[in-house]
Amino acid sequence: MRTGNLDQLRALNIDSAELEKRGRHPALGVITLSNLLATWAAHDLTHLHQISRIMAYQYRDEVGPWSAYLGVLKCAGHSA
């Protein structure tokens, strides 16, 4: 599904002027198309972050004293 969405987005040939077009979000107020597209990218990165935390968790005991230096083992999630 993501690949299809990206293909459709590329087909639009959006230029820099279009990226600055504004809309109104019901909770956030005025946003630009650039804001929205950057949010999509950050959303995907959030999922990668979640996956890396879950994968690292299985090594929490085996890393021994290095756990103090491994931020992925200390991450408690995301702030509100």
C-alpha positions as CSV (number, residue, x, y, z in Angstrom):
1,M,0.0,0.0,0.0
2,R,2.8,2.4,0.9
3,T,4.5,1.8,-2.5
4,G,1.2,2.6,-4.3
5,N,0.8,5.8,-2.3
6,L,4.3,6.9,-3.1
7,D,3.8,6.1,-6.8
8,Q,0.6,8.2,-6.8
9,L,2.4,11.1,-5.0
10,R,5.3,11.0,-7.5
11,A,2.8,11.1,-10.4
12,L,1.5,14.4,-9.1
13,N,4.8,16.2,-9.9
14,I,4.4,18.5,-6.9
15,D,6.6,21.6,-7.1
16,S,7.9,23.8,-4.3
17,A,5.1,26.3,-4.7
18,E,2.5,23.5,-4.2
19,L,4.3,22.3,-1.1
20,E,3.6,25.7,0.5
21,K,-0.2,25.4,-0.1
22,R,-2.1,25.7,3.1
23,G,-5.0,23.8,4.5
24,R,-6.8,23.8,7.9
25,H,-6.5,20.8,10.2
26,P,-9.4,20.6,12.7
27,A,-7.0,20.2,15.7
28,L,-3.7,21.7,14.5
29,G,-4.9,24.8,12.6
30,V,-3.1,25.9,9.4
31,I,-0.7,23.4,7.9
32,T,1.1,23.1,4.6
33,L,1.3,20.2,2.2
34,S,5.0,20.1,3.1
35,N,4.1,19.7,6.8
36,L,1.8,16.8,5.9
37,L,4.3,15.0,3.8
38,A,7.1,15.4,6.4
39,T,4.6,14.0,8.9
40,W,4.2,10.9,6.8
41,A,7.9,10.4,6.7
42,A,8.3,10.9,10.5
43,H,5.4,8.5,11.1
44,D,7.2,5.8,9.2
45,L,10.4,6.5,11.2
46,T,8.4,6.2,14.4
47,H,7.5,2.7,13.4
48,L,11.1,1.8,12.7
49,H,12.0,3.2,16.1
50,Q,9.4,1.0,17.8
51,I,10.7,-2.0,15.9
52,S,14.3,-1.4,16.9
53,R,13.3,-1.0,20.6
54,I,11.4,-4.3,20.5
55,M,14.3,-6.1,18.8
56,A,16.9,-4.6,21.2
57,Y,14.9,-5.6,24.2
58,Q,15.7,-9.3,23.7
59,Y,19.4,-8.5,24.4
60,R,18.8,-6.4,27.5
61,D,20.4,-9.0,29.9
62,E,23.1,-10.3,27.5
63,V,24.8,-6.9,26.9
64,G,25.8,-6.7,30.6
65,P,27.5,-3.4,31.6
66,W,27.2,-1.9,28.1
67,S,23.5,-1.4,28.7
68,A,24.4,2.0,30.2
69,Y,25.6,3.1,26.8
70,L,22.8,1.7,24.7
71,G,20.0,4.3,24.4
72,V,17.7,1.9,22.6
73,L,17.5,-0.2,25.8
74,K,16.6,2.9,27.9
75,C,13.9,4.4,25.6
76,A,10.6,4.4,27.4
77,G,8.6,5.4,24.3
78,H,7.5,8.8,23.2
79,S,6.6,11.9,25.2
80,A,3.1,13.3,25.0
